[in-house]
Amino acid sequence: MIDTSLFVAAGPDVRSFTRQVRLAAEPAEVFRAWTTAEGLKALLDVEAKVELRIGGPLELYFMPEAPEGTRGSEGCQILAYLPDRLLAFSWNAPPTIPETRELHTWVVMELVPTGEGGTDLSLTHAGFGEGDAWDETAAYFERAWGLVIEAMIARFGG
């Protein structure tokens, strides 16, 4: 079950940012990389728990040896998906920002075939609240998703 009380943003005007990249891999390959533990290991060198279903976990363990609750995106879930086209999941702040850690934002990845065997990926991270801690959280993820995009280019080519 998805606990909607964890999300602070609502309505048509949600705070968000978008990153876009063209990858030299088919949408199905990019989708598998994000929807399997093996794919995430190969892509980001992280342990992960993924169950491709609405409400299923999408947890990446950036620090697998850390205490439970501080390993990574624990508690995050798949919100929606269309195979090889779209993946939406909840996301939480890192443990270094405890004011927003227990609340959720969401990420939407849209995958469009280029017609040349590649994928145009649009990644939108949305649902940030207001205030200093949320400003810090948004800035953290603007940097972090840039690193993820770089890892995707390294894995798939750009």
C-alpha positions in Angstrom: 0.0 0.0 0.0 1.2 3.5 -0.8 1.1 5.9 2.1 0.1 9.1 0.5 0.4 11.0 3.8 4.2 10.9 3.3 4.0 13.2 0.3 4.0 17.0 1.2 3.2 18.3 -2.3 -0.1 18.3 -4.0 -2.0 20.1 -6.7 -1.0 21.3 -10.1 1.9 23.5 -9.0 4.5 21.1 -7.6 8.2 22.1 -7.2 10.3 20.0 -9.6 13.2 19.9 -11.9 13.9 17.9 -15.1 17.0 16.3 -16.6 17.1 15.1 -20.1 19.6 12.9 -22.0 19.8 10.8 -25.1 21.1 7.3 -24.5 22.5 4.8 -27.0 20.3 2.0 -25.8 16.8 0.8 -26.6 14.1 1.9 -24.1 13.6 -1.8 -23.0 17.3 -2.0 -21.9 17.1 1.3 -20.0 13.8 0.2 -18.3 15.3 -3.2 -17.2 18.3 -1.3 -15.7 15.9 0.5 -13.4 13.5 -2.2 -12.7 15.7 -5.1 -11.7 18.3 -5.5 -8.9 20.8 -6.8 -11.4 20.2 -3.8 -13.7 20.7 -1.3 -10.9 23.9 -3.1 -9.7 25.3 -2.9 -13.3 24.2 0.7 -13.7 25.0 2.3 -10.3 27.0 -0.4 -8.5 24.4 -0.5 -5.7 22.5 -3.3 -4.0 18.8 -3.0 -4.6 15.4 -4.4 -3.8 12.9 -4.1 -6.7 9.5 -5.6 -7.3 8.0 -4.4 -10.6 4.4 -3.8 -9.4 2.4 -0.8 -8.2 3.4 -0.4 -4.5 6.4 -2.7 -5.0 9.7 -1.6 -3.5 12.3 0.3 -5.4 15.0 0.6 -2.8 18.6 1.4 -3.6 21.2 0.7 -0.9 24.0 3.2 -1.3 25.4 2.3 2.1 24.4 -1.4 2.6 26.4 -1.7 5.8 24.8 1.3 7.5 22.1 0.9 10.1 18.6 0.0 8.9 16.8 3.1 7.8 19.9 4.9 6.6 21.1 2.6 3.8 19.5 4.5 1.0 16.1 4.8 -0.5 14.5 2.4 2.0 10.7 2.6 1.9 10.5 3.9 -1.6 7.9 2.4 -3.9 6.9 2.1 -7.5 4.0 4.4 -8.1 3.3 3.7 -11.8 4.9 2.1 -14.8 4.4 1.4 -18.5 7.0 -1.2 -19.6 9.7 0.3 -21.6 8.0 3.7 -21.6 7.6 5.1 -18.0 8.6 4.5 -14.5 7.4 6.6 -11.5 8.6 6.0 -8.0 8.6 7.6 -4.6 11.9 8.9 -3.3 13.3 10.2 0.0 16.0 12.5 1.1 19.4 11.2 2.3 19.9 10.6 6.0 22.1 13.7 6.1 18.9 15.8 5.8 16.8 14.4 8.6 14.1 17.1 8.4 12.9 15.7 5.1 14.1 12.1 5.3 10.8 10.6 6.4 8.8 12.4 3.7 8.6 11.5 0.1 9.0 13.2 -3.3 8.5 11.3 -6.6 10.6 10.7 -9.7 9.1 10.1 -13.2 11.3 8.6 -15.9 9.9 8.9 -19.4 11.6 6.8 -22.1 11.0 7.6 -25.8 12.6 5.6 -28.6 14.8 7.8 -30.9 14.2 5.7 -34.0 17.9 5.1 -34.2 18.1 2.4 -31.5 18.4 4.9 -28.7 16.3 6.4 -26.0 15.4 10.0 -25.1 15.2 9.9 -21.3 13.4 12.6 -19.4 13.8 12.4 -15.6 11.6 14.7 -13.5 12.0 14.8 -9.7 8.9 16.5 -8.1 7.1 17.1 -4.9 9.6 19.2 -2.9 8.1 21.2 0.0 9.0 24.7 1.1 11.7 25.9 3.5 15.4 25.6 4.1 15.5 21.8 4.5 13.5 21.3 1.3 15.8 23.8 -0.5 18.8 21.7 0.7 17.0 18.5 -0.4 16.2 19.8 -3.9 19.8 21.1 -4.4 21.1 17.7 -3.2 19.1 15.9 -5.8 19.8 18.3 -8.6 23.5 17.4 -8.1 22.8 13.6 -7.5 20.6 13.1 -10.6 23.4 14.7 -12.6 25.7 12.0 -11.4 23.1 9.3 -12.2 22.8 10.7 -15.7 26.6 10.5 -16.1 26.5 6.9 -14.9 23.8 6.2 -17.5 25.8 7.7 -20.3 28.9 5.7 -19.1 26.8 2.5 -19.2 24.7 3.0 -22.3 26.6 5.7 -24.3 25.1 9.0 -25.1 
